[in-house]
Amino acid sequence: MTQPSLDQLILKVDSKYTLVVAAAKRGRELMDGRPNLVESKSTKPVSIALEEIHAGRIGFERTKIGVK
């Protein structure tokens, strides 16, 4: 899977804004050297992060100060 659709991804989170924040944070972790949680053909960190969210490997927690 190279790109999960937005319709599929939005079912995994509570809003598209949460999706953006979660993917960006995970993308930065991947750039810092954290291992991939899914097999991916992509080399782009944000694409891999979106695939991880779609696979259910990445979650989020809503806090008063933002998404954690």
C-alpha positions in Angstrom: 0.0 0.0 0.0 1.5 3.3 -1.0 -1.2 5.7 0.1 -4.2 4.9 2.2 -7.1 7.1 1.2 -8.3 9.9 3.4 -11.6 8.2 3.9 -9.9 5.2 5.3 -7.5 7.2 7.5 -10.2 9.5 9.0 -11.9 6.4 10.5 -8.8 5.8 12.6 -8.8 9.3 14.3 -11.3 11.8 15.5 -10.6 14.6 12.9 -8.4 15.4 10.0 -6.4 17.8 12.1 -5.6 15.0 14.6 -4.5 13.0 11.6 -2.1 15.7 10.4 -0.6 16.2 13.9 -0.2 12.5 14.5 1.4 11.8 11.1 3.8 14.8 11.5 4.9 13.7 14.9 5.5 10.1 13.8 7.2 11.3 10.7 9.7 13.3 12.8 10.3 10.2 15.0 11.0 8.2 11.8 13.5 10.8 10.7 15.2 10.6 14.0 15.9 6.9 13.5 13.0 5.1 15.1 12.1 1.8 13.3 9.1 1.4 11.0 6.2 -0.4 12.5 4.9 -1.6 9.1 6.5 -2.9 5.9 6.4 0.0 3.4 7.6 0.5 -0.2 7.8 4.3 0.5 10.9 6.0 1.8 9.1 9.2 2.9 8.6 9.4 6.6 5.1 10.9 6.5 3.9 8.3 4.0 5.2 5.6 6.3 3.5 7.3 9.3 0.1 7.4 7.4 0.5 3.7 6.6 1.2 3.0 10.3 -1.9 4.9 11.3 -4.0 3.0 8.8 -2.7 -0.3 10.1 -3.6 0.7 13.6 0.0 0.7 14.9 -0.1 4.4 15.9 -2.7 5.8 18.2 -3.3 9.2 19.8 -4.3 10.6 23.1 -6.2 13.9 23.3 -5.0 16.1 26.1 -5.8 19.7 27.2 -2.7 21.0 25.6 -2.9 19.1 22.3 -2.4 15.6 20.8 0.0 13.3 22.5 
